[in-house]
Amino acid sequence: MKLALGLLSTHEFSLQTLQFVFFGICREENDNVAGTVAWILWNNRNNWVWNGVKELAKVLATRALHMVGEWCELNVLQQQNSVSGTIVTASQWQKPRDGWLTCNIDASFYEDLGLTGGGWCVRNAQGRFVAAGTNLIHQKLATIEGEGMAILDALHEAIARGWTNIVFESDSKILVDAIHANHNGVSEFSSMISYIELLLQCNSIFEVKFIKRQANMVAHTLARPAISWSSRTLFTLFLVVLNLLLLLINEIC
């Protein structure tokens, strides 16, 4: 982690130093650190392109340090609770059971622009990142409809990729309760719930559960910058690093 922070905080990026930074981080650091650094740089680049806001390298390095530190502390706490047999509080994200995946989901709203965003993140039973995605709809949706749109987007991606044994977690209790209650009605929200229920019935190894906002911060963080991309975007660790490298190289050249 020290190498990643040092490179981020001391270099003015040119083509040669950019290559040095990425290859150095990928070679010397673990995938959690590399993925965190790549995500922070990617998000900073998009904030600059779309919103005209660019943060200093030292600020980005500090943020990476905090994010990786929180991730490591959570993993240690979960391991300790697993050994002792105690239950982690509902305010903290929990790994899925062996052989399963967890997909955290959240929505974001830009009322002034008439846009609705969504984000999701899939992790495995070891707590490792599998994939993530964002989506942006050019329509102003109510909060509950936006949350439903986000879970539908995640369901479609899971089905398309053939993922099985997956738990979809949302911090919208109204949405989760409506899904479990077999909600009926004629509104657009009711139609959305019916469609979600149909997808779940066709994929019996999918589950939907409610979690607190504090345990859903990964999806919340992904949903907020959804406006930085024009539509649906998929992230894997390899694609994040590769696309970021290519975009920055194109800008330098």
Phi, psi and omega in degrees: 000325180299321179298313182300315181294320180296318180293319180295320190273348187245346187258135163270117193287121166246180181300315183291315181290329177298314178297319179298317180299307185292315180293326178293315180295314181294330181279320190260336186254163177281174186292332178295315180293313181299317180294322179295314180297316180298317181296317182295317179294319179299313181295321178295321179297316181291324176298324179290316183291316188266328186242356180069023181244124180226128183263157181291154181300322180294326177294317179295320179297318179296319179296319178298319179300314181294318182295314180294321179299315179295321179297315181293318180298319180295317179296319179297316179299318180294321178294318179297318180291326178295319180290317184281344180085005178277167184257131176290138181298156182292352180276000180236143179294139180241142176295149176287167178291163183306135179085001182243163174242154173242133178240108177273139189226143174204163180238160176225153188227133179236079189298320182296330181263353181069037182236153176227129181245166178211154178214149178215153181217129181253131176228155184263188185292345175267002181080011183273146179295132176252306179193165177209163180203160174227159177215147179230123178252130180276064182202140178273110182253153172294159184305312183294326178290322178296320177295321177294320177300319182295318180289326176296318179299317179293320178298315179299318181293319180297318179294316181297326183268358177072023177289141178231168179050064184231136178254121178266123185247128179230147177265014175262099183293325179300316180295312182296318178297321179296321180294317182285339183269005183054054184302134178238150179167183183243001180283169177297323178297318179298320178296320178297316179298317179299321179292318177299316179298321179297316178297321179291323178294325179282345180229080188294346179268016171257143176228153176234131180219157178268139172225160179287158180303322181299331180269001185241025188291333178298310179294322179299318179293325178288321184292325185300315180272017180302333180293344180289344179242153188286333182202217182290134180224134179249138179238131163236163183302316181295315183292324178300312181294315183295312182295321178296317179299314181294318180297316181291323177297318179298322180290323179291317181282000000 
